[in-house]
Amino acid sequence: MSLVECVPNFSEGRDPVVIAAIRDAIANTPGAHVLDVSSDASHHRTVITFVASLEAAVPAALAAMTVARDRIDLTKHQGEHPRIGATDVVPFIPLDGATMDDCVALARELGARVAGELGIPVYLYERAATTPARENLADVRRGEFEGLRDDVRTNAARRPDFGPAELHATAGATAIGARPFLVAYNVYLGDTKNLPVAKEVAKAIRGSSGGLRYVKGLGMEVDGQAQVSMNLVDTEKTPLHRVFEIVKSEAAAHGVAPTWSEIVGLVPERVLLEAGARHVQLRGFSKAMLLETKVRDAVSGGESVDGFMSRVASAEPTPGGGSVAAHAGALGAALVQMVAGLTVGKRKYAAVDEEMKQAALDASALRRELNTLVVRDAESYERVRSAYQLPKEPEAALATRNEAIREALLYAAEVPLESARASVRVAALCAAVAERGNTNAVSDACVGTLLAEAACKGAVLNVRINIASLENGGGERGAALLADARRCVEEATAHARAAEAAAERAINAG
């Protein structure tokens, strides 16, 4: 199962009832799990950390934001921390099985829903930003709620990415983004006589002063000690061990040595593994070499591909062909992400860089949609089976049963049709990356298209068999579904042939 972390910040740190309501909105969303709730009265702010599947992340965040909109009034809010909204900021961070593209797609999906359903304007920031001017959260939040409320009406540069150029009267606006995991890391340099050194080291290391781009740092006194307090905003590009080495080197220039360091809050295990491997100079080390990793993979509650295949292979009727078709479509979408990722950033393909980035985002959304349809297809079968088990007598009950069967069969046709439509979009993306993406991966793109074509055809078979079970073929409604299904097959087949042609050209030119 692919997981993301989400760390929404809410402008409420004093009312435990409101904080509990927001937390419960997340916790009550299937597929979401709250890890931590941290409130600060002086900042008047609460930070909630939760993890969720790709399918559950947006519903969980939206549920919490709905409570915040209804329960927090920024016109009456005062706190130390800068803010622009009742829900001030919502970052998505990729965890196991998820990518940054997935998180960007989630940010955009949530942004559109927040603006459309909650009436709150949204600014995209960090990796989800639509312009470099909005990558830095501090720039998005400039002026806070009161300043932005006036500025957004007249300053075109402050117009939101989603929603009108008018803040919500009480809930303000929200910044939604995608970013790597942020690590709060502090290094101590002895007692307070070294505070000037801590300030000099922080100045030397932080990006805003010309140091490390992905480090924010301050020198301060904490519990009678001199501390270099840092936020490592991208530990992939600036790993923890490098930060420590530079702090140590800068401090040594002043005749001071670090006494100890600490991590505040949660940290990805990768960060510490990399630091340990660097310290003892391990070569070729990876997480896959850890015993605990192998054990977790073996006993994980998340279903593996082999686990899914085992359930398909069982004598149970679900998951069946419809679920497998949706799964095949999702695999095709995953191949789009792979080929796009192998294309983006390559000088040879600079002309299609933006197209490939968008293709990866679209594929991520389609993969999540099709993974949801894997489950929904199985559920649609159960709905049909339950309808057939309804009583036939008396006559009134028979009429109710017949209507339930009709609606269940139509629903069981509509769900795979959704899979077919999504698979057509996957096929189109596969064809596009096959024709214009990295030619070294054209065969992968072609495989994706063939999977999407098979997914579409398989899903359509499920549409047809359910329509055929209806009296008079479901009438006009059934006829419309069948016509749509035929169009899907035609389009998917056309995309598959285009991708095959691109593969043949690449092979022949090779």
HELIX and SHEET records of a PDB file:
HELIX    1   1 PRO A   16  ALA A   27  1                                  12    
HELIX    2   2 LEU A   54  ARG A   71  1                                  18    
HELIX    3   3 LEU A   74  LYS A   76  5                                   3    
HELIX    4   4 MET A  100  ARG A  113  1                                  14    
HELIX    5   5 VAL A  114  LEU A  118  3                                   5    
HELIX    6   6 PRO A  132  ARG A  134  5                                   3    
HELIX    7   7 LEU A  137  VAL A  140  1                                   4    
HELIX    8   8 GLU A  144  THR A  154  1                                  11    
HELIX    9   9 ALA A  156  ARG A  158  5                                   3    
HELIX   10  10 THR A  192  ASN A  194  5                                   3    
HELIX   11  11 LEU A  195  ILE A  205  1                                  11    
HELIX   12  12 GLY A  207  SER A  209  5                                   3    
HELIX   13  13 LEU A  240  ALA A  252  1                                  13    
HELIX   14  14 GLU A  269  HIS A  279  1                                  11    
HELIX   15  15 LYS A  287  MET A  289  5                                   3    
HELIX   16  16 LEU A  291  VAL A  299  1                                   9    
HELIX   17  17 VAL A  305  ALA A  313  1                                   9    
HELIX   18  18 GLY A  321  THR A  343  1                                  23    
HELIX   19  19 ARG A  347  VAL A  352  5                                   6    
HELIX   20  20 ASP A  353  TYR A  388  1                                  36    
HELIX   21  21 GLU A  395  ARG A  436  1                                  42    
HELIX   22  22 THR A  439  ALA A  441  5                                   3    
HELIX   23  23 VAL A  442  ALA A  468  1                                  27    
HELIX   24  24 GLU A  471  GLY A  474  5                                   4    
HELIX   25  25 GLY A  475  ALA A  509  1                                  35    
SHEET    1   A 5 ALA A  32  ASP A  40  0                                        
SHEET    2   A 5 ARG A  45  SER A  53 -1                                        
SHEET    3   A 5 LEU A   3  CYS A   6 -1                                        
SHEET    4   A 5 THR A  87  PRO A  94 -1                                        
SHEET    5   A 5 ASN A   9  PHE A  10 -1                                        
SHEET    1   B 6 ALA A  32  ASP A  40  0                                        
SHEET    2   B 6 ARG A  45  SER A  53 -1                                        
SHEET    3   B 6 LEU A   3  CYS A   6 -1                                        
SHEET    4   B 6 THR A  87  PRO A  94 -1                                        
SHEET    5   B 6 THR A 174  ALA A 178  1                                        
SHEET    6   B 6 VAL A 122  GLU A 126  1                                        
SHEET    1   C 4 VAL A 215  VAL A 222  0                                        
SHEET    2   C 4 GLN A 225  LEU A 232 -1                                        
SHEET    3   C 4 VAL A 183  ASP A 191 -1                                        
SHEET    4   C 4 TRP A 260  VAL A 264 -1                                        
END                                                                             
